Amino acid sequence: MSERTPREWSYWTVNKLQILSDYLPAFNKAAKRSDERLYIDLMAGQAANVERYTGKQLAGSPRRALESDPGFTHHAFCELPKNAGALEDNLRRTYPHKTFDVVPGDCNSTIDSVLRRLKPVSWAPTFVFADQQAAEIHWSTIEKVSRFKPTTSRTKAEIWMLVSPAMVIKGATGSGHVRFRERVSMSYGTEDWLRIQRARDRKTISGSEYRREMVNLIRKQLSEDLGYAVTHSIPMTMQNETELYYMVFATDHIAGDNIMSYLYNKAAQREPGMMKQARQLAAEETRIESGQLSFLDVEIPDPEVSGETLWRPEPHWEPSSRPWW
C-alpha cells in the first residue's frame, strides 16, 4: 500500500513525542527483571510525519516504541483502516525483526481482541499510549486497559493519554454539537463533564478554568474510579498561550512517578524556546512567500532550554467542591 502524504505537526507535538522517546527506555529499564514488556498504542497514526516549517521527518509513536532501547517484547498498534495498511507496510520494511501487530479499526471496537491476544503475558509491565485528538477514545476502553493485568499484580498498566478541552469545547459548541457531546460523554464515561460545560456556557468560569477543570475530572476518575496511585498532567501550549491539550499520566509505580515528573519538567523547560523558534520560522516563511527571502538565507538557531523548575506536580481536586457544580 502506498504511503499517505506526510502530515505536518507543530512544536507541541515534537515536545510530546520527545517525552515519549525519553520515557519508554526508562520504563523498560525499570522493568528489566521482567522477560516480557508490552506496549499498546490506541491511536498509532500514520507512518509519514514531518515538522511544520522545517519539513524534517518526525518519527511517530510506533517507531519510537520499536526503537526503544531497552525495548518492548510485544507491540500492538491500533489505527483506523485508512492508515493501518500503509503503517504496517512501513514498519515491516523498517523493523523486519521486531514483534508487533498493526490492528486496523476503531480501538474502542478492537481493544477486546488486542487484550485477548496479549492475555498470556498480561502479568507483564504494560504501557498504554492513548493519543487521541478530541474525545475519540471511550472511557470503557481506558477501563479495560487499566484492568488488563491480573488482580494479583502490584501495578496496573500505565496510561499516558492526551486530553484536549480546547478541541472538546470547539466541537461541543459548534454545528452538530448534540452528537459531539454524546461522544464526549462516552469519552468521560459520565455526563459530569457537562456541569463544567454549562458553567463555561454561562461564563461562570473562564476558558482557562474550563480547560483545567476538564483535565482534573479525568485525573479524578483515573485516581478514584480506576484506583491509580499517581496522576500527573502537563499542558502543551500554543503560541497564543492557550493550552491546546494536556498529557495525563497514570501509574502505580514510584519509578514511573519519578521519571515522568522529571521528564515533564524537562518538557516545560523546552517549551518556551520551541515556541520562540516557531514564531521565528513562521515569520521567515511569510518573508519567503513574499519573495523577500529564500530558504537558503534562513538560519534559525536551536531552541534554548531553561534550567529552571517550570513544572511541579499538583494533586487533583474534588470537582463537586466548586460552587457552580
Secondary structure, DSSP 8 states (H G I E B T S, - for coil): ------EEE-HHHHHHHHHHHHHHHHHHHHTTT-S--EEEESS---S-EEETTT--B---HHHHHHT-SS--SEEEEEE-HHHHHHHHHHHHHH-TT---EEEES-HHHHHHHHHHHHGGGTTS-EEEEE--SSS-S-HHHHHHHHT-S-TT-SS--EEEEEE-HHHHHHHHSSTTHHHHHHHHHHHHTSSTHHHHHHHHHTTSS-HHHHHHHHHHHHHHIIIIIS--SEEEEEEEE-TTS-EEEEEEEEES-HHHHHHHHHHHHHHHHHHHHHHHHHHHHHHHHHHHHTTS--GGG----------S----------GGGSTT-
